[in-house]
Amino acid sequence: MFDFSQHKKIGILFSGGPAPSANAVISSVALNFINAKVPIIGFFFGFEFLENFDSKNRYCLAPNVHYQFLDANISAIRNRRGVFLKTSRANPGKLIQSPADLQDPEKTRKLQNILQALDSLDIGCLITIGGDDTLKTANFLARLGLPVIHIPKTIDNDYFGIAWTFGYWSSVQASQEALLNLKADAESTSSYFIAELMGRKAGWLTYAAGIAGEAVQMISTEDIEEDVLDIEKLAARIVDTMLLREKNDKYYGVICVAEGLADKLPDKYRPTEKDRHGNVILGTAEVGRVVRDVAEDVYHHRTGRKKKIIYKQIGYETRNALPISFDVVLASMLGFGAFKLYKNRQFDSMVSVSDNFQIVGVPFSELIDPQSLMTRLRNVPRGSDFFELKEALSYKLSE
């Protein structure tokens, strides 16, 4: 066991996919600790190097290669695109499936490597910025004795415990601009676009982007009640909308689908490609293309005509969009919140905000199932006002 209580330095890392305002968070965290004269170390590429720490190899964790001490110059990155600390999808806790696994030396080997690395650098608290896998890892490290504070990050906005995650609205903005361009093209050419947007588990991004981008239909996992997606049924629903629009002399439009529908695809369509950390890459399934192909067939069968339907993925470009002011302020507030939780010794918690950006610390115990150790996710509830809004703004004959 390690004793972190006497260590005076802070560690910070960013893990998982990029998000607009990532640098505002990093800057705010660092500046608050620097102003309090608490040394802070930024680790590059998430857990990538920490999980492979070897005390016998002094080059495996080298200053200015794998990490660096942060200084006041960090203030200049607040509105910069990308992630100053770089990122990766290294997932050191992926072997942990139950509380008992935390007692298994082999399954916790990478977690123990992280603890040893942080102990060697005099780190007394680690601040993690990331999605649900990062939150799970933060919880595992906390259970193993490390003081941890977590800042939620996902452009999908499906985090339980916070209303809006930083970068979400900037991603909506970037998606809106792309969708409006596609709409103008569709109108000019009497065609349709099926735009596939990010969103592994929830439709927050797809719905908001579609509303802002004047899509005629928006479809995410919340719209599919079956465990397995019926492609023909969904395609028929899309063609219904197209034919309804034709009755009103509208022969074009943009239809938004969420990449998370790939999780419900029949086996023959399901994605199998994984990144080097074992994460399935949903984008490779190109669920929008699958739906497009079937919709073209259904349209031809029902009308005897061919219709130009173009498949377009809108994804990576939204993760590094220029952050809008709301996200810069929200991200900065969350960074300040990490410092505030540290001062209050409120460890093993996630930083959140309530009305008027008041800081709230949410204990990991409220975010993670105690038996499965899985994080709680937040879908768009069917029947909620937001869900009903996207339905209300989908195409109706009265338009």
C-alpha positions as MATLAB code, in Angstrom:
seq = 'MFDFSQHKKIGILFSGGPAPSANAVISSVALNFINAKVPIIGFFFGFEFLENFDSKNRYCLAPNVHYQFLDANISAIRNRRGVFLKTSRANPGKLIQSPADLQDPEKTRKLQNILQALDSLDIGCLITIGGDDTLKTANFLARLGLPVIHIPKTIDNDYFGIAWTFGYWSSVQASQEALLNLKADAESTSSYFIAELMGRKAGWLTYAAGIAGEAVQMISTEDIEEDVLDIEKLAARIVDTMLLREKNDKYYGVICVAEGLADKLPDKYRPTEKDRHGNVILGTAEVGRVVRDVAEDVYHHRTGRKKKIIYKQIGYETRNALPISFDVVLASMLGFGAFKLYKNRQFDSMVSVSDNFQIVGVPFSELIDPQSLMTRLRNVPRGSDFFELKEALSYKLSE';
ca = [
       0.000    0.000    0.000;
       1.076    3.561   -0.681;
       0.697    6.519    1.665;
      -0.211    9.599   -0.383;
      -1.160   11.744    2.605;
       2.259   13.404    2.874;
       2.709   14.100   -0.844;
       2.292   17.746   -1.832;
       2.097   17.731   -5.633;
      -0.972   17.480   -7.863;
      -1.210   15.376  -10.996;
      -3.577   16.041  -13.895;
      -4.331   14.061  -17.047;
      -6.841   14.000  -19.891;
      -8.132   10.681  -21.220;
     -10.399    9.564  -24.058;
     -11.601   11.520  -27.075;
     -10.923   15.259  -27.399;
     -13.626   17.803  -26.635;
     -13.876   21.556  -27.274;
     -12.718   23.548  -24.216;
     -10.415   20.767  -23.045;
      -7.668   23.341  -22.700;
      -9.883   25.711  -20.715;
     -10.300   22.957  -18.112;
      -6.589   22.149  -18.018;
      -5.679   25.835  -17.797;
      -8.158   26.582  -15.031;
      -7.113   23.604  -12.909;
      -3.440   24.428  -13.277;
      -3.738   28.170  -12.632;
      -5.736   27.684   -9.453;
      -3.119   25.355   -7.988;
      -0.226   27.498   -9.232;
      -1.765   30.576   -7.606;
      -2.034   28.593   -4.372;
       1.661   27.652   -4.745;
       0.864   23.950   -5.071;
       3.108   22.249   -7.679;
       1.126   20.587  -10.474;
       2.340   18.012  -12.988;
       0.577   17.371  -16.285;
       0.819   13.845  -17.666;
       0.831   13.380  -21.429;
      -1.476   10.935  -23.245;
      -3.736   10.052  -20.331;
      -2.804    6.818  -18.571;
      -0.641    5.644  -21.486;
       2.745    5.922  -19.775;
       1.588    5.714  -16.161;
       0.013    2.280  -16.611;
       3.309    0.908  -17.939;
       5.495    2.440  -15.245;
       8.507    0.351  -14.289;
      10.558    1.538  -11.339;
      13.592   -0.286  -12.747;
      13.499    1.727  -15.970;
      14.149    5.407  -15.298;
      13.357    6.317  -18.906;
       9.763    5.030  -18.803;
       8.558    8.221  -17.099;
      10.803   11.123  -17.994;
      10.201   14.864  -17.436;
       9.291   16.877  -20.530;
       8.773   13.618  -22.415;
       5.986   11.885  -20.515;
       5.014   14.696  -18.163;
       5.859   18.298  -17.327;
       5.508   20.745  -14.465;
       2.860   23.300  -15.415;
       3.452   27.020  -14.963;
       1.622   30.303  -15.496;
       2.110   30.082  -19.271;
      -0.772   27.622  -19.212;
      -3.095   30.645  -19.155;
      -2.490   31.180  -22.886;
      -4.212   27.956  -23.985;
      -7.753   28.614  -22.761;
      -9.321   29.024  -26.216;
      -6.930   26.788  -28.113;
      -8.258   23.806  -30.049;
      -7.100   20.277  -29.255;
      -5.742   18.926  -25.974;
      -2.574   20.479  -24.569;
      -1.750   17.356  -22.546;
      -2.568   15.066  -25.503;
      -4.815   12.093  -24.929;
      -5.234    8.383  -25.485;
      -7.781    5.659  -24.784;
      -5.527    3.675  -22.459;
      -7.890    1.911  -20.053;
      -5.910    0.424  -17.155;
      -9.020   -0.804  -15.356;
     -10.658   -2.730  -18.195;
     -10.061   -6.104  -16.494;
     -11.983   -5.042  -13.382;
     -15.548   -6.406  -13.484;
     -16.428   -6.643   -9.778;
     -15.191   -5.404   -6.386;
     -13.429   -8.742   -5.866;
     -11.256   -8.077   -8.921;
      -9.655   -5.174   -7.056;
      -7.957   -7.790   -4.858;
      -6.511   -9.627   -7.866;
      -2.817   -8.684   -8.385;
      -2.897   -9.512  -12.096;
      -6.102   -7.626  -12.884;
      -4.901   -4.579  -10.943;
      -1.327   -4.667  -12.210;
      -1.678   -1.559  -14.402;
      -3.526    0.283  -11.642;
      -0.719   -0.571   -9.221;
       1.795    0.706  -11.787;
      -0.050    4.039  -11.797;
      -0.004    4.241   -8.009;
       3.706    3.464   -7.943;
       4.418    6.086  -10.602;
       2.480    8.783   -8.763;
       4.099    7.851   -5.455;
       7.544    8.157   -7.038;
       6.716   11.716   -8.164;
       5.324   12.827   -4.793;
       1.765   13.149   -6.192;
      -0.797   13.432   -3.391;
      -3.914   13.856   -5.531;
      -4.738   13.019   -9.145;
      -7.228   15.039  -11.194;
      -8.667   13.084  -14.089;
     -10.559   14.571  -17.027;
     -12.455   12.094  -19.154;
     -15.476    9.988  -19.974;
     -17.063    6.967  -18.356;
     -14.019    4.685  -18.686;
     -11.872    7.387  -17.089;
     -14.412    7.781  -14.296;
     -14.302    4.026  -13.678;
     -10.509    4.112  -13.529;
     -10.621    7.091  -11.158;
     -12.968    5.118   -8.917;
     -10.670    2.074   -8.961;
      -7.663    4.202   -8.023;
      -9.657    5.814   -5.228;
     -10.627    2.396   -3.877;
      -6.946    1.493   -3.899;
      -6.103    4.490   -1.725;
      -5.328    7.388   -4.080;
      -7.099   10.735   -3.499;
      -8.840   11.456   -6.821;
     -11.006   14.259   -8.182;
     -12.726   13.710  -11.525;
     -13.936   16.227  -14.127;
     -16.562   14.844  -16.553;
     -15.832   15.050  -20.270;
     -17.916   13.913  -23.229;
     -19.419   15.677  -26.221;
     -22.214   13.073  -25.993;
     -23.533   14.831  -22.850;
     -24.658   11.504  -21.374;
     -22.961   11.930  -17.988;
     -25.073   11.309  -14.929;
     -24.661   14.034  -12.295;
     -24.212   17.070  -14.536;
     -26.668   18.829  -16.854;
     -24.209   19.898  -19.582;
     -20.696   18.611  -20.154;
     -18.070   21.023  -21.463;
     -17.632   20.924  -25.227;
     -21.134   19.618  -25.887;
     -22.603   22.890  -27.127;
     -19.501   23.675  -29.186;
     -19.905   20.288  -30.863;
     -23.576   21.063  -31.456;
     -22.526   24.354  -33.029;
     -20.013   22.669  -35.341;
     -22.576   20.015  -36.279;
     -25.215   22.669  -36.956;
     -22.950   24.452  -39.415;
     -22.226   21.201  -41.253;
     -25.907   20.222  -41.361;
     -27.020   23.598  -42.701;
     -24.447   23.265  -45.474;
     -25.784   19.811  -46.301;
     -29.344   21.133  -46.267;
     -28.463   23.838  -48.805;
     -26.815   21.203  -51.014;
     -29.806   18.880  -50.680;
     -32.248   21.645  -51.615;
     -30.139   22.646  -54.615;
     -29.947   19.083  -55.945;
     -33.315   17.652  -54.813;
     -31.548   15.007  -52.785;
     -31.287   13.735  -49.226;
     -28.431   13.375  -46.795;
     -28.292   10.845  -43.992;
     -25.876   12.433  -41.534;
     -24.368   10.152  -38.880;
     -23.361   12.000  -35.730;
     -21.471   10.964  -32.629;
     -23.283    9.579  -29.602;
     -22.386    6.095  -28.384;
     -25.254    5.641  -25.942;
     -27.503    8.694  -26.053;
     -29.089   11.099  -28.508;
     -28.290   14.446  -26.906;
     -25.882   15.498  -29.675;
     -27.917   14.086  -32.551;
     -31.133   15.721  -31.355;
     -29.650   19.129  -30.542;
     -27.632   19.262  -33.769;
     -30.650   18.195  -35.774;
     -32.870   20.795  -34.138;
     -30.304   23.557  -34.722;
     -29.436   22.303  -38.216;
     -33.075   22.068  -39.396;
     -33.020   18.323  -39.990;
     -36.333   16.772  -41.040;
     -35.847   13.691  -38.859;
     -33.583   12.731  -35.927;
     -33.060    9.136  -34.815;
     -31.016    7.795  -31.911;
     -31.006    4.792  -29.609;
     -33.823    6.315  -27.532;
     -36.110    5.981  -30.563;
     -35.495    2.231  -30.895;
     -37.213    0.230  -28.181;
     -36.134   -3.161  -29.542;
     -32.809   -4.731  -28.549;
     -31.959   -5.340  -32.212;
     -32.475   -2.613  -34.789;
     -34.907   -3.546  -37.558;
     -33.157   -1.886  -40.506;
     -36.082   -2.350  -42.891;
     -38.533   -0.853  -40.401;
     -36.300    2.165  -39.803;
     -35.727    2.632  -43.528;
     -39.472    2.491  -44.118;
     -39.948    5.197  -41.484;
     -37.428    7.408  -43.285;
     -39.091    6.825  -46.645;
     -42.448    7.682  -45.080;
     -41.010   11.098  -44.207;
     -39.587   11.552  -47.705;
     -42.894   10.720  -49.370;
     -44.793   12.909  -46.939;
     -42.533   15.817  -47.893;
     -43.114   15.143  -51.592;
     -46.823   15.688  -51.037;
     -45.877   19.187  -49.950;
     -43.494   19.693  -52.925;
     -40.378   19.220  -50.817;
     -37.926   16.810  -52.452;
     -34.914   17.252  -50.203;
     -33.817   17.126  -46.606;
     -31.280   16.054  -43.996;
     -31.896   13.115  -41.659;
     -29.703   12.714  -38.567;
     -28.848    9.327  -37.067;
     -26.652    8.628  -34.040;
     -23.623    6.358  -34.361;
     -24.809    4.545  -31.223;
     -27.424    2.766  -33.344;
     -24.521    0.530  -34.354;
     -24.811   -1.137  -30.940;
     -28.270   -2.365  -31.962;
     -27.350   -3.578  -35.449;
     -27.968   -7.220  -36.392;
     -24.840   -9.343  -36.018;
     -23.913   -9.244  -39.707;
     -23.689   -5.438  -39.569;
     -22.134   -5.005  -36.118;
     -18.707   -3.315  -35.914;
     -15.760   -5.526  -35.035;
     -12.794   -3.199  -35.509;
     -11.174   -2.164  -32.254;
      -8.521    0.373  -31.363;
      -5.274   -0.777  -29.780;
      -6.824   -0.543  -26.315;
      -9.653   -2.933  -27.171;
     -12.439   -0.365  -27.636;
     -14.901   -1.087  -30.461;
     -14.867    1.739  -33.014;
     -18.545    2.409  -33.695;
     -17.821    4.691  -36.628;
     -16.463    1.788  -38.673;
     -19.939    0.215  -38.756;
     -21.165    3.265  -40.711;
     -24.691    2.646  -39.502;
     -25.889    5.644  -41.512;
     -24.605    4.035  -44.700;
     -26.401    0.783  -43.854;
     -29.642    2.671  -43.293;
     -29.109    4.702  -46.473;
     -28.661    1.591  -48.632;
     -31.863   -0.014  -47.360;
     -33.804    3.270  -47.596;
     -32.840    3.622  -51.266;
     -34.197    0.124  -51.930;
     -37.418    0.798  -50.031;
     -37.970    4.092  -51.852;
     -37.431    2.436  -55.241;
     -39.747   -0.447  -54.353;
     -42.554    1.889  -53.233;
     -42.283    4.501  -56.007;
     -40.582    2.819  -58.928;
     -38.127    5.719  -58.902;
     -34.559    6.100  -57.712;
     -33.736    8.791  -55.164;
     -30.320   10.228  -54.464;
     -29.556    9.702  -50.764;
     -26.028   10.621  -49.660;
     -24.343    9.253  -46.553;
     -22.141   11.628  -44.539;
     -20.368   11.124  -41.220;
     -20.023   14.205  -39.016;
     -17.697   13.197  -36.230;
     -14.058   13.961  -35.582;
     -14.359   17.549  -36.796;
     -16.773   18.313  -33.953;
     -14.390   17.130  -31.213;
     -11.853   19.870  -31.892;
     -14.142   22.686  -32.925;
     -13.409   26.203  -31.734;
     -15.043   26.344  -28.282;
     -17.944   28.727  -27.840;
     -17.896   31.096  -24.875;
     -20.392   29.052  -22.834;
     -18.136   26.006  -22.937;
     -15.027   28.028  -22.104;
     -16.742   29.437  -19.018;
     -18.233   26.074  -18.005;
     -14.904   24.302  -18.467;
     -13.097   26.981  -16.489;
     -15.666   26.660  -13.720;
     -15.171   22.899  -13.561;
     -11.413   23.435  -13.373;
     -11.899   25.839  -10.482;
     -14.245   23.291   -8.953;
     -11.483   20.676   -8.884;
      -9.356   23.081   -6.859;
     -12.271   23.872   -4.546;
     -12.952   20.175   -3.886;
      -9.245   19.696   -3.180;
      -9.231   22.534   -0.642;
     -12.267   20.994    1.039;
     -10.595   17.552    1.027;
     -13.592   16.287   -0.937;
     -11.822   13.461   -2.720;
     -13.287   10.514   -4.603;
     -15.807   12.898   -6.152;
     -16.740   14.307   -9.540;
     -16.916   18.061  -10.108;
     -20.337   19.286  -11.211;
     -22.230   22.571  -11.213;
     -25.747   23.567  -10.225;
     -27.682   26.668  -11.210;
     -25.542   29.757  -11.821;
     -22.434   27.547  -12.014;
     -22.258   26.848   -8.300;
     -19.754   24.072   -7.646;
     -21.134   20.696   -6.580;
     -19.106   17.640   -5.653;
     -20.795   14.353   -6.574;
     -19.363   11.308   -4.744;
     -18.293    8.402   -6.926;
     -20.730    6.250   -4.932;
     -23.620    8.147   -6.569;
     -22.245    7.673  -10.071;
     -21.128    4.050  -10.083;
     -23.004    0.827   -9.366;
     -21.369   -0.761   -6.304;
     -21.630   -4.332   -7.649;
     -20.944   -4.072  -11.376;
     -18.720   -0.972  -10.964;
     -20.323    0.382  -14.149;
     -20.997    4.105  -14.474;
     -24.522    5.452  -14.682;
     -25.382    6.965  -18.066;
     -28.023    9.556  -18.898;
     -30.145    9.031  -21.983;
     -32.706   11.465  -23.327;
     -35.857   10.174  -21.581;
     -38.652    9.233  -23.971;
     -41.500   11.642  -23.319;
     -39.243   14.307  -21.832;
     -39.626   17.853  -23.108;
     -36.323   17.657  -25.004;
     -37.369   14.393  -26.675;
     -40.759   15.878  -27.519;
     -39.086   18.993  -28.942;
     -37.133   17.012  -31.506;
     -40.336   15.181  -32.395;
     -42.262   18.454  -32.707;
     -39.605   19.917  -35.016;
     -39.385   16.865  -37.244;
     -41.208   17.192  -40.560;
     -44.996   17.356  -40.522;
     -47.284   17.833  -43.524;
     -48.543   21.133  -42.075;
     -45.121   22.755  -42.602;
];
